[in-house]
Amino acid sequence: MDLSLSTRTVGDRTVVEVGGEIDVYTAPKLREQLVELVNDGSYHLVVDMEGVDFLDSTGLGVLVGGLKRVRAHEGSLRLVCNQERILKIFRITGLTKVFPIHTSVDEAVAAND
Amino acid sequence: MPTVELLFSAQPEHVRTARLVAAAVARRAGVDEAVLDEVRLAVGEACSRAVGLHLSNGVDRPVRVLLTEEEKKFSIEVGDEAPGSPAGSVPSARASGADDSDDEGEMGLAVISGLVDDVEVTVGEHGGIIRMSWPTASAVVLP
C-alpha cells in the first residue's frame, strides 16, 4: 500500500489527511507536502493519522521536521490519532511530549494552547 | 540454517517487502499476533537503517535478512555491509559528521531498543548486524 495525502482548510487550520504506510520510501512525499504547505503560508497544521496503517522512525522524523518549520512561523502542528499501535511509537520515542495528540479532527481544530 | 533468507538491493522501496515477508514467516513460526506489529516495525527499522548505510557509503551490495524459526523463539538478523558502520554503540564517533540519514538511523535504533527485549547490535570492519528475537508459542501443544 502506498501513501495517500489530501488537504483541506477548516477555519485557520489546514488538515492533512494521511492514509497508508509512512516509511523510508513514502516519508519523502509527506515531507514535500508539509514543506509546500508551510511555503504557501499554512502555519497551523493538523495531521490526521487515522488512516495510517504503518509508521516508522523516518515518518516520525518528517513530523518533527514539520513541527520545526511551523514553529519558525509561530505556528502549530497537531496530530489526530487513536490507534494504539501508532501511539505506541510516539510513546517509546518520547514524542508524546512534543506533539499535541488529539482524538478527533474537530478537537484538534478547536484546540488553542 | 535460516528458515527464510532474503537479499534485497539497498533501495527504500524494498523495505516494505522485507517487512511483509518477516511478518509472514513470524506468524507461521508461532509469534503471537499481538506482537507481529512489533516484528514488522523492528525489521522495517533495521532494514531502513541498513539501506541508509549502504546508500550513504556507496555500497553496491544487497541488504541481508535472515529469518530463523528456533525451538522456542523466532529470530531475525539484518546485516549491512557498510564498512565499519559505527552503530549506536559508539555514538560519539559519528556525532561530528552526522547527517540526516545518520540521525534517522539512530532514531531507528532507539525505536528497536524500545520495542524489542532481546536485541543485539554488532559492528565489524565489513558491516554491522542487528539481531532480534521474539518468543514463539511453538512449545504450546495445540488442541
Contacts between the chains, C-beta under 8 A, distances in Angstrom:
chain1	res1	chain2	res2	distance
A	21	B	16	6.7
A	23	B	12	7.6
A	23	B	15	6.1
A	23	B	16	6.3
A	23	B	19	7.9
A	23	B	44	6.1
A	23	B	48	6.9
A	24	B	12	4.4
A	24	B	15	5.3
A	24	B	44	7.7
A	24	B	48	4.0
A	24	B	51	6.5
A	24	B	52	7.5
A	25	B	12	4.0
A	25	B	13	4.8
A	25	B	15	6.4
A	25	B	16	6.5
A	54	B	19	7.8
A	54	B	40	7.2
A	54	B	41	7.6
A	54	B	44	7.6
A	56	B	41	6.3
A	56	B	44	5.2
A	56	B	45	5.9
A	56	B	48	6.5
A	56	B	108	7.3
A	56	B	111	7.2
A	57	B	45	5.9
A	57	B	48	7.4
A	57	B	104	6.2
A	57	B	107	4.1
A	57	B	108	4.6
A	57	B	110	7.4
A	57	B	111	5.0
A	58	B	48	6.0
A	58	B	104	5.7
A	58	B	108	7.9
A	60	B	107	6.6
A	61	B	100	7.8
A	61	B	103	7.3
A	61	B	104	5.3
A	61	B	107	6.2
A	85	B	37	4.8
A	89	B	41	7.1
A	89	B	111	6.7
A	92	B	110	7.9
A	92	B	111	6.5
A	92	B	114	3.4
A	92	B	115	6.6
A	93	B	107	7.1
A	93	B	110	6.3
A	93	B	111	6.3
A	93	B	114	6.9
